[in-house]
Amino acid sequence: MNTIEFNEKWKKHLEQGHYGLDIDHQEVINYLDEKFTKILSDFPNFEYSQIKLKFGQARVYMEPMNINTREIEETINKIIKPT
C-alpha cells in the first residue's frame, strides 16, 4: 500500500480539506494501518488531518485529543531513523 491507497482506505476518517498521510515509507504505512485499526475500536469517529515530517520529525494531527499522538510520532521516528 502507498500513501494514496492508505488515505483512500481511511478516507472516512480523513478530515475534509486535508491531505492525510504524506510519509511514503512502507514500514510507516504498515504501522499506521495497524495502529488505525486499533484506534478505530476505541474511537470509532476519530479523524486525522495530517501525518507528515516537519523539520525531520514526524508530526501527527488527530482528533479526539486523548489519542496518544506522541507515541505514534515517536514510533514513526524510530522506523525512519533507527538507532
PyMOL Python script that loads the backbone (N, CA, C, O; Angstrom):
from pymol import cmd

cmd.read_pdbstr("""\
ATOM      1  N   MET A   1       0.853  -1.179   0.000  1.00  0.00           N
ATOM      2  CA  MET A   1       0.000   0.000   0.000  1.00  0.00           C
ATOM      3  C   MET A   1       0.899   1.243   0.000  1.00  0.00           C
ATOM      4  O   MET A   1       1.930   1.274   0.673  1.00  0.00           O
ATOM      5  N   ASN A   2       0.500   2.257  -0.756  1.00  0.00           N
ATOM      6  CA  ASN A   2       1.224   3.528  -0.745  1.00  0.00           C
ATOM      7  C   ASN A   2       0.368   4.585  -0.028  1.00  0.00           C
ATOM      8  O   ASN A   2      -0.707   4.270   0.482  1.00  0.00           O
ATOM      9  N   THR A   3       0.841   5.824   0.009  1.00  0.00           N
ATOM     10  CA  THR A   3       0.121   6.864   0.753  1.00  0.00           C
ATOM     11  C   THR A   3      -1.249   7.151   0.149  1.00  0.00           C
ATOM     12  O   THR A   3      -2.205   7.403   0.882  1.00  0.00           O
ATOM     13  N   ILE A   4      -1.355   7.117  -1.168  1.00  0.00           N
ATOM     14  CA  ILE A   4      -2.651   7.368  -1.819  1.00  0.00           C
ATOM     15  C   ILE A   4      -3.646   6.289  -1.426  1.00  0.00           C
ATOM     16  O   ILE A   4      -4.793   6.581  -1.090  1.00  0.00           O
ATOM     17  N   GLU A   5      -3.201   5.048  -1.470  1.00  0.00           N
ATOM     18  CA  GLU A   5      -4.074   3.930  -1.109  1.00  0.00           C
ATOM     19  C   GLU A   5      -4.447   3.970   0.370  1.00  0.00           C
ATOM     20  O   GLU A   5      -5.583   3.666   0.735  1.00  0.00           O
ATOM     21  N   PHE A   6      -3.491   4.344   1.223  1.00  0.00           N
ATOM     22  CA  PHE A   6      -3.763   4.467   2.657  1.00  0.00           C
ATOM     23  C   PHE A   6      -4.842   5.515   2.904  1.00  0.00           C
ATOM     24  O   PHE A   6      -5.819   5.257   3.608  1.00  0.00           O
ATOM     25  N   ASN A   7      -4.660   6.692   2.323  1.00  0.00           N
ATOM     26  CA  ASN A   7      -5.636   7.768   2.512  1.00  0.00           C
ATOM     27  C   ASN A   7      -6.993   7.404   1.935  1.00  0.00           C
ATOM     28  O   ASN A   7      -8.023   7.815   2.469  1.00  0.00           O
ATOM     29  N   GLU A   8      -7.008   6.642   0.856  1.00  0.00           N
ATOM     30  CA  GLU A   8      -8.276   6.183   0.291  1.00  0.00           C
ATOM     31  C   GLU A   8      -8.950   5.185   1.236  1.00  0.00           C
ATOM     32  O   GLU A   8     -10.156   5.257   1.470  1.00  0.00           O
ATOM     33  N   LYS A   9      -8.168   4.266   1.767  1.00  0.00           N
ATOM     34  CA  LYS A   9      -8.716   3.261   2.696  1.00  0.00           C
ATOM     35  C   LYS A   9      -9.327   3.929   3.917  1.00  0.00           C
ATOM     36  O   LYS A   9     -10.390   3.521   4.384  1.00  0.00           O
ATOM     37  N   TRP A  10      -8.659   4.956   4.435  1.00  0.00           N
ATOM     38  CA  TRP A  10      -9.092   5.604   5.675  1.00  0.00           C
ATOM     39  C   TRP A  10      -9.821   6.924   5.430  1.00  0.00           C
ATOM     40  O   TRP A  10      -9.940   7.733   6.350  1.00  0.00           O
ATOM     41  N   LYS A  11     -10.312   7.162   4.208  1.00  0.00           N
ATOM     42  CA  LYS A  11     -10.920   8.450   3.861  1.00  0.00           C
ATOM     43  C   LYS A  11     -12.126   8.804   4.722  1.00  0.00           C
ATOM     44  O   LYS A  11     -12.412   9.987   4.905  1.00  0.00           O
ATOM     45  N   LYS A  12     -12.830   7.831   5.249  1.00  0.00           N
ATOM     46  CA  LYS A  12     -13.964   8.109   6.147  1.00  0.00           C
ATOM     47  C   LYS A  12     -13.493   8.860   7.393  1.00  0.00           C
ATOM     48  O   LYS A  12     -14.272   9.577   8.022  1.00  0.00           O
ATOM     49  N   HIS A  13     -12.225   8.693   7.744  1.00  0.00           N
ATOM     50  CA  HIS A  13     -11.671   9.318   8.946  1.00  0.00           C
ATOM     51  C   HIS A  13     -10.743  10.494   8.633  1.00  0.00           C
ATOM     52  O   HIS A  13     -10.205  11.121   9.545  1.00  0.00           O
ATOM     53  N   LEU A  14     -10.558  10.788   7.361  1.00  0.00           N
ATOM     54  CA  LEU A  14      -9.716  11.912   6.950  1.00  0.00           C
ATOM     55  C   LEU A  14     -10.538  13.192   6.998  1.00  0.00           C
ATOM     56  O   LEU A  14     -11.561  13.320   6.325  1.00  0.00           O
ATOM     57  N   GLU A  15     -10.069  14.134   7.806  1.00  0.00           N
ATOM     58  CA  GLU A  15     -10.780  15.405   7.949  1.00  0.00           C
ATOM     59  C   GLU A  15     -10.862  16.105   6.596  1.00  0.00           C
ATOM     60  O   GLU A  15      -9.867  16.217   5.879  1.00  0.00           O
ATOM     61  N   GLN A  16     -12.046  16.567   6.265  1.00  0.00           N
ATOM     62  CA  GLN A  16     -12.275  17.195   4.965  1.00  0.00           C
ATOM     63  C   GLN A  16     -11.335  18.369   4.747  1.00  0.00           C
ATOM     64  O   GLN A  16     -11.126  19.189   5.641  1.00  0.00           O
ATOM     65  N   GLY A  17     -10.772  18.440   3.548  1.00  0.00           N
ATOM     66  CA  GLY A  17      -9.890  19.541   3.184  1.00  0.00           C
ATOM     67  C   GLY A  17      -8.431  19.311   3.538  1.00  0.00           C
ATOM     68  O   GLY A  17      -7.601  20.193   3.317  1.00  0.00           O
ATOM     69  N   HIS A  18      -8.098  18.147   4.083  1.00  0.00           N
ATOM     70  CA  HIS A  18      -6.714  17.854   4.472  1.00  0.00           C
ATOM     71  C   HIS A  18      -6.163  16.707   3.636  1.00  0.00           C
ATOM     72  O   HIS A  18      -6.918  15.916   3.071  1.00  0.00           O
ATOM     73  N   TYR A  19      -4.832  16.629   3.565  1.00  0.00           N
ATOM     74  CA  TYR A  19      -4.206  15.647   2.684  1.00  0.00           C
ATOM     75  C   TYR A  19      -3.893  14.318   3.352  1.00  0.00           C
ATOM     76  O   TYR A  19      -3.621  13.342   2.652  1.00  0.00           O
ATOM     77  N   GLY A  20      -3.921  14.241   4.672  1.00  0.00           N
ATOM     78  CA  GLY A  20      -3.711  12.968   5.353  1.00  0.00           C
ATOM     79  C   GLY A  20      -2.254  12.574   5.466  1.00  0.00           C
ATOM     80  O   GLY A  20      -1.397  13.391   5.805  1.00  0.00           O
ATOM     81  N   LEU A  21      -1.983  11.305   5.175  1.00  0.00           N
ATOM     82  CA  LEU A  21      -0.626  10.765   5.295  1.00  0.00           C
ATOM     83  C   LEU A  21       0.233  11.258   4.141  1.00  0.00           C
ATOM     84  O   LEU A  21      -0.152  11.172   2.974  1.00  0.00           O
ATOM     85  N   ASP A  22       1.416  11.782   4.497  1.00  0.00           N
ATOM     86  CA  ASP A  22       2.354  12.303   3.496  1.00  0.00           C
ATOM     87  C   ASP A  22       3.756  11.743   3.728  1.00  0.00           C
ATOM     88  O   ASP A  22       4.744  12.383   3.368  1.00  0.00           O
ATOM     89  N   ILE A  23       3.851  10.561   4.324  1.00  0.00           N
ATOM     90  CA  ILE A  23       5.149   9.908   4.538  1.00  0.00           C
ATOM     91  C   ILE A  23       5.136   8.626   3.719  1.00  0.00           C
ATOM     92  O   ILE A  23       4.487   7.647   4.090  1.00  0.00           O
ATOM     93  N   ASP A  24       5.852   8.639   2.612  1.00  0.00           N
ATOM     94  CA  ASP A  24       5.850   7.495   1.698  1.00  0.00           C
ATOM     95  C   ASP A  24       6.961   6.523   2.095  1.00  0.00           C
ATOM     96  O   ASP A  24       8.013   6.462   1.459  1.00  0.00           O
ATOM     97  N   HIS A  25       6.701   5.774   3.152  1.00  0.00           N
ATOM     98  CA  HIS A  25       7.647   4.788   3.686  1.00  0.00           C
ATOM     99  C   HIS A  25       6.826   3.554   4.041  1.00  0.00           C
ATOM    100  O   HIS A  25       5.936   3.614   4.890  1.00  0.00           O
ATOM    101  N   GLN A  26       7.128   2.440   3.390  1.00  0.00           N
ATOM    102  CA  GLN A  26       6.283   1.252   3.508  1.00  0.00           C
ATOM    103  C   GLN A  26       6.096   0.787   4.944  1.00  0.00           C
ATOM    104  O   GLN A  26       4.983   0.427   5.327  1.00  0.00           O
ATOM    105  N   GLU A  27       7.135   0.785   5.736  1.00  0.00           N
ATOM    106  CA  GLU A  27       7.018   0.338   7.124  1.00  0.00           C
ATOM    107  C   GLU A  27       6.147   1.287   7.945  1.00  0.00           C
ATOM    108  O   GLU A  27       5.388   0.843   8.806  1.00  0.00           O
ATOM    109  N   VAL A  28       6.252   2.573   7.687  1.00  0.00           N
ATOM    110  CA  VAL A  28       5.402   3.561   8.367  1.00  0.00           C
ATOM    111  C   VAL A  28       3.943   3.344   7.968  1.00  0.00           C
ATOM    112  O   VAL A  28       3.058   3.358   8.823  1.00  0.00           O
ATOM    113  N   ILE A  29       3.694   3.146   6.692  1.00  0.00           N
ATOM    114  CA  ILE A  29       2.324   2.921   6.215  1.00  0.00           C
ATOM    115  C   ILE A  29       1.736   1.671   6.863  1.00  0.00           C
ATOM    116  O   ILE A  29       0.593   1.692   7.320  1.00  0.00           O
ATOM    117  N   ASN A  30       2.497   0.594   6.907  1.00  0.00           N
ATOM    118  CA  ASN A  30       2.014  -0.643   7.530  1.00  0.00           C
ATOM    119  C   ASN A  30       1.732  -0.441   9.016  1.00  0.00           C
ATOM    120  O   ASN A  30       0.714  -0.911   9.523  1.00  0.00           O
ATOM    121  N   TYR A  31       2.629   0.256   9.718  1.00  0.00           N
ATOM    122  CA  TYR A  31       2.433   0.547  11.139  1.00  0.00           C
ATOM    123  C   TYR A  31       1.150   1.352  11.340  1.00  0.00           C
ATOM    124  O   TYR A  31       0.333   1.015  12.198  1.00  0.00           O
ATOM    125  N   LEU A  32       0.972   2.404  10.561  1.00  0.00           N
ATOM    126  CA  LEU A  32      -0.203   3.263  10.733  1.00  0.00           C
ATOM    127  C   LEU A  32      -1.500   2.535  10.396  1.00  0.00           C
ATOM    128  O   LEU A  32      -2.521   2.758  11.046  1.00  0.00           O
ATOM    129  N   ASP A  33      -1.469   1.685   9.408  1.00  0.00           N
ATOM    130  CA  ASP A  33      -2.660   0.913   9.066  1.00  0.00           C
ATOM    131  C   ASP A  33      -3.073   0.026  10.245  1.00  0.00           C
ATOM    132  O   ASP A  33      -4.252  -0.054  10.590  1.00  0.00           O
ATOM    133  N   GLU A  34      -2.100  -0.630  10.850  1.00  0.00           N
ATOM    134  CA  GLU A  34      -2.378  -1.464  12.030  1.00  0.00           C
ATOM    135  C   GLU A  34      -2.826  -0.598  13.213  1.00  0.00           C
ATOM    136  O   GLU A  34      -3.761  -0.960  13.928  1.00  0.00           O
ATOM    137  N   LYS A  35      -2.166   0.534  13.417  1.00  0.00           N
ATOM    138  CA  LYS A  35      -2.498   1.431  14.528  1.00  0.00           C
ATOM    139  C   LYS A  35      -3.904   2.010  14.355  1.00  0.00           C
ATOM    140  O   LYS A  35      -4.664   2.083  15.321  1.00  0.00           O
ATOM    141  N   PHE A  36      -4.254   2.418  13.145  1.00  0.00           N
ATOM    142  CA  PHE A  36      -5.589   2.964  12.896  1.00  0.00           C
ATOM    143  C   PHE A  36      -6.663   1.918  13.176  1.00  0.00           C
ATOM    144  O   PHE A  36      -7.734   2.248  13.684  1.00  0.00           O
ATOM    145  N   THR A  37      -6.384   0.676  12.849  1.00  0.00           N
ATOM    146  CA  THR A  37      -7.344  -0.397  13.125  1.00  0.00           C
ATOM    147  C   THR A  37      -7.594  -0.506  14.630  1.00  0.00           C
ATOM    148  O   THR A  37      -8.732  -0.698  15.058  1.00  0.00           O
ATOM    149  N   LYS A  38      -6.537  -0.385  15.429  1.00  0.00           N
ATOM    150  CA  LYS A  38      -6.678  -0.423  16.889  1.00  0.00           C
ATOM    151  C   LYS A  38      -7.398   0.817  17.403  1.00  0.00           C
ATOM    152  O   LYS A  38      -8.261   0.713  18.275  1.00  0.00           O
ATOM    153  N   ILE A  39      -7.055   1.986  16.877  1.00  0.00           N
ATOM    154  CA  ILE A  39      -7.698   3.234  17.300  1.00  0.00           C
ATOM    155  C   ILE A  39      -9.186   3.179  16.996  1.00  0.00           C
ATOM    156  O   ILE A  39     -10.003   3.640  17.792  1.00  0.00           O
ATOM    157  N   LEU A  40      -9.536   2.625  15.862  1.00  0.00           N
ATOM    158  CA  LEU A  40     -10.929   2.529  15.437  1.00  0.00           C
ATOM    159  C   LEU A  40     -11.793   1.802  16.462  1.00  0.00           C
ATOM    160  O   LEU A  40     -12.956   2.159  16.652  1.00  0.00           O
ATOM    161  N   SER A  41     -11.242   0.790  17.124  1.00  0.00           N
ATOM    162  CA  SER A  41     -12.028   0.045  18.116  1.00  0.00           C
ATOM    163  C   SER A  41     -12.337   0.889  19.350  1.00  0.00           C
ATOM    164  O   SER A  41     -13.381   0.704  19.975  1.00  0.00           O
ATOM    165  N   ASP A  42     -11.441   1.820  19.712  1.00  0.00           N
ATOM    166  CA  ASP A  42     -11.657   2.687  20.876  1.00  0.00           C
ATOM    167  C   ASP A  42     -12.332   4.007  20.524  1.00  0.00           C
ATOM    168  O   ASP A  42     -13.079   4.563  21.329  1.00  0.00           O
ATOM    169  N   PHE A  43     -12.068   4.503  19.326  1.00  0.00           N
ATOM    170  CA  PHE A  43     -12.574   5.804  18.892  1.00  0.00           C
ATOM    171  C   PHE A  43     -13.159   5.667  17.484  1.00  0.00           C
ATOM    172  O   PHE A  43     -12.512   6.056  16.512  1.00  0.00           O
ATOM    173  N   PRO A  44     -14.367   5.123  17.361  1.00  0.00           N
ATOM    174  CA  PRO A  44     -14.920   4.861  16.026  1.00  0.00           C
ATOM    175  C   PRO A  44     -15.116   6.107  15.163  1.00  0.00           C
ATOM    176  O   PRO A  44     -15.252   5.990  13.945  1.00  0.00           O
ATOM    177  N   ASN A  45     -15.134   7.278  15.757  1.00  0.00           N
ATOM    178  CA  ASN A  45     -15.322   8.519  14.996  1.00  0.00           C
ATOM    179  C   ASN A  45     -14.053   9.362  14.934  1.00  0.00           C
ATOM    180  O   ASN A  45     -14.126  10.573  14.724  1.00  0.00           O
ATOM    181  N   PHE A  46     -12.881   8.728  15.116  1.00  0.00           N
ATOM    182  CA  PHE A  46     -11.643   9.505  15.091  1.00  0.00           C
ATOM    183  C   PHE A  46     -11.434  10.137  13.717  1.00  0.00           C
ATOM    184  O   PHE A  46     -11.961   9.666  12.710  1.00  0.00           O
ATOM    185  N   GLU A  47     -10.653  11.214  13.704  1.00  0.00           N
ATOM    186  CA  GLU A  47     -10.281  11.882  12.459  1.00  0.00           C
ATOM    187  C   GLU A  47      -8.791  12.186  12.480  1.00  0.00           C
ATOM    188  O   GLU A  47      -8.214  12.467  13.531  1.00  0.00           O
ATOM    189  N   TYR A  48      -8.186  12.124  11.318  1.00  0.00           N
ATOM    190  CA  TYR A  48      -6.810  12.578  11.164  1.00  0.00           C
ATOM    191  C   TYR A  48      -6.793  13.609  10.047  1.00  0.00           C
ATOM    192  O   TYR A  48      -7.605  13.553   9.124  1.00  0.00           O
ATOM    193  N   SER A  49      -5.872  14.537  10.137  1.00  0.00           N
ATOM    194  CA  SER A  49      -5.794  15.561   9.098  1.00  0.00           C
ATOM    195  C   SER A  49      -4.444  15.548   8.398  1.00  0.00           C
ATOM    196  O   SER A  49      -4.370  15.682   7.177  1.00  0.00           O
ATOM    197  N   GLN A  50      -3.370  15.384   9.179  1.00  0.00           N
ATOM    198  CA  GLN A  50      -2.027  15.368   8.593  1.00  0.00           C
ATOM    199  C   GLN A  50      -1.145  14.393   9.359  1.00  0.00           C
ATOM    200  O   GLN A  50      -1.186  14.322  10.587  1.00  0.00           O
ATOM    201  N   ILE A  51      -0.358  13.655   8.617  1.00  0.00           N
ATOM    202  CA  ILE A  51       0.727  12.852   9.172  1.00  0.00           C
ATOM    203  C   ILE A  51       1.901  13.114   8.244  1.00  0.00           C
ATOM    204  O   ILE A  51       1.907  12.681   7.091  1.00  0.00           O
ATOM    205  N   LYS A  52       2.886  13.823   8.757  1.00  0.00           N
ATOM    206  CA  LYS A  52       3.951  14.307   7.891  1.00  0.00           C
ATOM    207  C   LYS A  52       5.261  14.405   8.648  1.00  0.00           C
ATOM    208  O   LYS A  52       5.311  14.206   9.862  1.00  0.00           O
ATOM    209  N   LEU A  53       6.319  14.713   7.916  1.00  0.00           N
ATOM    210  CA  LEU A  53       7.598  15.039   8.528  1.00  0.00           C
ATOM    211  C   LEU A  53       7.747  16.550   8.515  1.00  0.00           C
ATOM    212  O   LEU A  53       7.534  17.205   7.495  1.00  0.00           O
ATOM    213  N   LYS A  54       8.114  17.087   9.662  1.00  0.00           N
ATOM    214  CA  LYS A  54       8.334  18.529   9.795  1.00  0.00           C
ATOM    215  C   LYS A  54       9.668  18.706  10.508  1.00  0.00           C
ATOM    216  O   LYS A  54       9.840  18.259  11.641  1.00  0.00           O
ATOM    217  N   PHE A  55      10.599  19.355   9.843  1.00  0.00           N
ATOM    218  CA  PHE A  55      11.954  19.523  10.365  1.00  0.00           C
ATOM    219  C   PHE A  55      12.574  18.177  10.725  1.00  0.00           C
ATOM    220  O   PHE A  55      13.292  18.064  11.719  1.00  0.00           O
ATOM    221  N   GLY A  56      12.295  17.154   9.913  1.00  0.00           N
ATOM    222  CA  GLY A  56      12.883  15.841  10.098  1.00  0.00           C
ATOM    223  C   GLY A  56      12.232  14.974  11.165  1.00  0.00           C
ATOM    224  O   GLY A  56      12.714  13.879  11.455  1.00  0.00           O
ATOM    225  N   GLN A  57      11.143  15.454  11.748  1.00  0.00           N
ATOM    226  CA  GLN A  57      10.444  14.722  12.800  1.00  0.00           C
ATOM    227  C   GLN A  57       8.995  14.494  12.392  1.00  0.00           C
ATOM    228  O   GLN A  57       8.385  15.327  11.723  1.00  0.00           O
ATOM    229  N   ALA A  58       8.457  13.357  12.804  1.00  0.00           N
ATOM    230  CA  ALA A  58       7.060  13.042  12.498  1.00  0.00           C
ATOM    231  C   ALA A  58       6.120  13.952  13.277  1.00  0.00           C
ATOM    232  O   ALA A  58       6.346  14.246  14.450  1.00  0.00           O
ATOM    233  N   ARG A  59       5.069  14.388  12.607  1.00  0.00           N
ATOM    234  CA  ARG A  59       4.003  15.172  13.233  1.00  0.00           C
ATOM    235  C   ARG A  59       2.691  14.507  12.850  1.00  0.00           C
ATOM    236  O   ARG A  59       2.442  14.234  11.676  1.00  0.00           O
ATOM    237  N   VAL A  60       1.847  14.248  13.854  1.00  0.00           N
ATOM    238  CA  VAL A  60       0.566  13.576  13.656  1.00  0.00           C
ATOM    239  C   VAL A  60      -0.521  14.465  14.237  1.00  0.00           C
ATOM    240  O   VAL A  60      -0.462  14.857  15.403  1.00  0.00           O
ATOM    241  N   TYR A  61      -1.506  14.777  13.419  1.00  0.00           N
ATOM    242  CA  TYR A  61      -2.625  15.613  13.842  1.00  0.00           C
ATOM    243  C   TYR A  61      -3.898  14.781  13.756  1.00  0.00           C
ATOM    244  O   TYR A  61      -4.344  14.417  12.668  1.00  0.00           O
ATOM    245  N   MET A  62      -4.481  14.483  14.928  1.00  0.00           N
ATOM    246  CA  MET A  62      -5.662  13.627  15.018  1.00  0.00           C
ATOM    247  C   MET A  62      -6.594  14.142  16.102  1.00  0.00           C
ATOM    248  O   MET A  62      -6.180  14.856  17.015  1.00  0.00           O
ATOM    249  N   GLU A  63      -7.840  13.772  15.983  1.00  0.00           N
ATOM    250  CA  GLU A  63      -8.869  14.031  16.989  1.00  0.00           C
ATOM    251  C   GLU A  63      -9.530  12.704  17.314  1.00  0.00           C
ATOM    252  O   GLU A  63      -9.631  11.878  16.407  1.00  0.00           O
ATOM    253  N   PRO A  64      -9.977  12.433  18.494  1.00  0.00           N
ATOM    254  CA  PRO A  64     -10.004  13.301  19.667  1.00  0.00           C
ATOM    255  C   PRO A  64      -8.613  13.452  20.286  1.00  0.00           C
ATOM    256  O   PRO A  64      -7.693  12.687  19.997  1.00  0.00           O
ATOM    257  N   MET A  65      -8.496  14.441  21.125  1.00  0.00           N
ATOM    258  CA  MET A  65      -7.218  14.805  21.715  1.00  0.00           C
ATOM    259  C   MET A  65      -6.640  13.715  22.616  1.00  0.00           C
ATOM    260  O   MET A  65      -5.437  13.719  22.875  1.00  0.00           O
ATOM    261  N   ASN A  66      -7.462  12.784  23.101  1.00  0.00           N
ATOM    262  CA  ASN A  66      -6.919  11.777  24.006  1.00  0.00           C
ATOM    263  C   ASN A  66      -6.281  10.589  23.277  1.00  0.00           C
ATOM    264  O   ASN A  66      -5.889   9.618  23.924  1.00  0.00           O
ATOM    265  N   ILE A  67      -6.170  10.647  21.963  1.00  0.00           N
ATOM    266  CA  ILE A  67      -5.359   9.667  21.230  1.00  0.00           C
ATOM    267  C   ILE A  67      -3.902  10.071  21.452  1.00  0.00           C
ATOM    268  O   ILE A  67      -3.546  11.240  21.307  1.00  0.00           O
ATOM    269  N   ASN A  68      -3.074   9.107  21.800  1.00  0.00           N
ATOM    270  CA  ASN A  68      -1.675   9.393  22.113  1.00  0.00           C
ATOM    271  C   ASN A  68      -0.862   9.588  20.825  1.00  0.00           C
ATOM    272  O   ASN A  68      -0.178   8.672  20.368  1.00  0.00           O
ATOM    273  N   THR A  69      -0.946  10.772  20.260  1.00  0.00           N
ATOM    274  CA  THR A  69      -0.226  11.052  19.013  1.00  0.00           C
ATOM    275  C   THR A  69       1.283  11.102  19.241  1.00  0.00           C
ATOM    276  O   THR A  69       2.059  10.832  18.324  1.00  0.00           O
ATOM    277  N   ARG A  70       1.696  11.442  20.443  1.00  0.00           N
ATOM    278  CA  ARG A  70       3.136  11.499  20.738  1.00  0.00           C
ATOM    279  C   ARG A  70       3.767  10.112  20.564  1.00  0.00           C
ATOM    280  O   ARG A  70       4.857   9.981  20.008  1.00  0.00           O
ATOM    281  N   GLU A  71       3.075   9.097  21.042  1.00  0.00           N
ATOM    282  CA  GLU A  71       3.559   7.719  20.894  1.00  0.00           C
ATOM    283  C   GLU A  71       3.662   7.338  19.410  1.00  0.00           C
ATOM    284  O   GLU A  71       4.627   6.699  18.990  1.00  0.00           O
ATOM    285  N   ILE A  72       2.666   7.736  18.635  1.00  0.00           N
ATOM    286  CA  ILE A  72       2.675   7.446  17.195  1.00  0.00           C
ATOM    287  C   ILE A  72       3.855   8.156  16.533  1.00  0.00           C
ATOM    288  O   ILE A  72       4.563   7.558  15.722  1.00  0.00           O
ATOM    289  N   GLU A  73       4.067   9.423  16.872  1.00  0.00           N
ATOM    290  CA  GLU A  73       5.184  10.189  16.307  1.00  0.00           C
ATOM    291  C   GLU A  73       6.522   9.538  16.653  1.00  0.00           C
ATOM    292  O   GLU A  73       7.394   9.412  15.793  1.00  0.00           O
ATOM    293  N   GLU A  74       6.685   9.128  17.901  1.00  0.00           N
ATOM    294  CA  GLU A  74       7.942   8.506  18.325  1.00  0.00           C
ATOM    295  C   GLU A  74       8.193   7.194  17.588  1.00  0.00           C
ATOM    296  O   GLU A  74       9.327   6.896  17.212  1.00  0.00           O
ATOM    297  N   THR A  75       7.137   6.414  17.384  1.00  0.00           N
ATOM    298  CA  THR A  75       7.289   5.151  16.658  1.00  0.00           C
ATOM    299  C   THR A  75       7.678   5.413  15.205  1.00  0.00           C
ATOM    300  O   THR A  75       8.560   4.744  14.667  1.00  0.00           O
ATOM    301  N   ILE A  76       7.027   6.375  14.575  1.00  0.00           N
ATOM    302  CA  ILE A  76       7.379   6.722  13.182  1.00  0.00           C
ATOM    303  C   ILE A  76       8.841   7.175  13.116  1.00  0.00           C
ATOM    304  O   ILE A  76       9.574   6.761  12.217  1.00  0.00           O
ATOM    305  N   ASN A  77       9.267   8.013  14.051  1.00  0.00           N
ATOM    306  CA  ASN A  77      10.657   8.487  14.064  1.00  0.00           C
ATOM    307  C   ASN A  77      11.628   7.324  14.195  1.00  0.00           C
ATOM    308  O   ASN A  77      12.675   7.323  13.549  1.00  0.00           O
ATOM    309  N   LYS A  78      11.302   6.333  15.019  1.00  0.00           N
ATOM    310  CA  LYS A  78      12.182   5.164  15.176  1.00  0.00           C
ATOM    311  C   LYS A  78      12.228   4.339  13.902  1.00  0.00           C
ATOM    312  O   LYS A  78      13.278   3.803  13.547  1.00  0.00           O
ATOM    313  N   ILE A  79      11.109   4.233  13.216  1.00  0.00           N
ATOM    314  CA  ILE A  79      11.076   3.478  11.963  1.00  0.00           C
ATOM    315  C   ILE A  79      11.947   4.173  10.907  1.00  0.00           C
ATOM    316  O   ILE A  79      12.713   3.524  10.195  1.00  0.00           O
ATOM    317  N   ILE A  80      11.817   5.478  10.821  1.00  0.00           N
ATOM    318  CA  ILE A  80      12.526   6.229   9.788  1.00  0.00           C
ATOM    319  C   ILE A  80      14.017   6.361  10.098  1.00  0.00           C
ATOM    320  O   ILE A  80      14.857   6.290   9.200  1.00  0.00           O
ATOM    321  N   LYS A  81      14.337   6.555  11.392  1.00  0.00           N
ATOM    322  CA  LYS A  81      15.721   6.742  11.802  1.00  0.00           C
ATOM    323  C   LYS A  81      16.069   5.779  12.929  1.00  0.00           C
ATOM    324  O   LYS A  81      16.189   6.193  14.083  1.00  0.00           O
ATOM    325  N   PRO A  82      16.231   4.507  12.608  1.00  0.00           N
ATOM    326  CA  PRO A  82      16.561   3.549  13.672  1.00  0.00           C
ATOM    327  C   PRO A  82      17.887   3.886  14.335  1.00  0.00           C
ATOM    328  O   PRO A  82      18.825   4.337  13.678  1.00  0.00           O
ATOM    329  N   THR A  83      17.955   3.665  15.633  1.00  0.00           N
ATOM    330  CA  THR A  83      19.201   3.987  16.366  1.00  0.00           C
ATOM    331  C   THR A  83      20.156   2.832  16.377  1.00  0.00           C
ATOM    332  O   THR A  83      21.242   2.935  16.946  1.00  0.00           O
TER     333      THR A  83
END
""", "prot")
cmd.dss("prot")
cmd.show_as("cartoon", "prot")
cmd.util.cbc("prot")
cmd.orient("prot")
